[in-house]
């Protein structure tokens, strides 16, 4: 370790950050599969949208982690509303994009 004091003894923020990363990786894999199976412009657009959401999940997870670390260090509340919007949107858009690819065959 780099000598940095652990502010969160249970390392919840680190585990949550890893969960955001795993979710982004899964979304990226789904987007790549959608692109691979695409036979039309709609399928390609669906795959690209899911890949974009995977990038958004990765960026939001990193931003959320930094926010939590700063808030815990300052003794402030860590509640933030925007992650509660990004994750459900990604979870809903990915199956819709897959549906477009399947119905387009």
VENMOHU-V727322 format. One record per backbone hydrogen bond with DSSP energy under -0.5 kcal/mol. CO is the residue of the C=O (numbers start at 1). NH is the residue of the N-H. E is the energy in kcal/mol with one decimal. If there is no record, write none. Layout:
BEGIN
((CO	NH	E) (CO	NH	E))
END
This chain:
BEGIN
((5	7	-0.7) (7	9	-0.6) (8	11	-1.9) (11	15	-2.2) (12	16	-2.6) (13	17	-2.3) (14	18	-2.2) (15	19	-1.9) (16	20	-2.2) (17	21	-2.0) (18	22	-2.5) (19	23	-2.4) (20	24	-2.4) (21	25	-2.4) (22	26	-2.3) (23	27	-2.4) (24	28	-2.4) (25	29	-2.2) (26	30	-2.3) (27	31	-2.6) (28	32	-2.4) (29	33	-2.3) (30	34	-2.5) (31	35	-2.3) (32	36	-2.2) (33	37	-2.1) (34	38	-1.0) (40	44	-2.0) (41	45	-2.9) (42	46	-2.3) (43	47	-2.3) (44	48	-2.6) (45	49	-2.6) (46	50	-2.2) (47	51	-2.2) (48	52	-2.4) (49	53	-2.4) (50	54	-2.0) (51	55	-1.9) (52	56	-2.3) (53	57	-2.6) (54	58	-2.0) (55	59	-2.4) (56	60	-2.9) (57	61	-2.4) (58	62	-1.8) (59	63	-2.5) (60	64	-2.8) (61	65	-2.2) (62	66	-2.2) (63	67	-2.4) (64	68	-2.7) (65	69	-2.5) (66	70	-2.4) (67	71	-2.6) (68	72	-2.8) (69	73	-2.2) (70	74	-1.9) (71	75	-0.8) (71	76	-2.7) (72	75	-0.6) (81	84	-0.8) (82	85	-1.5) (82	86	-1.8) (83	87	-1.6) (85	89	-1.7) (86	90	-2.2) (87	91	-2.4) (88	92	-2.1) (89	93	-2.6) (90	94	-1.8) (91	95	-0.7) (92	96	-1.2) (93	97	-2.6) (94	98	-2.1) (95	99	-2.3) (96	100	-1.9) (97	101	-2.0) (98	102	-2.5) (99	103	-2.9) (100	104	-1.3) (102	105	-1.1))
END
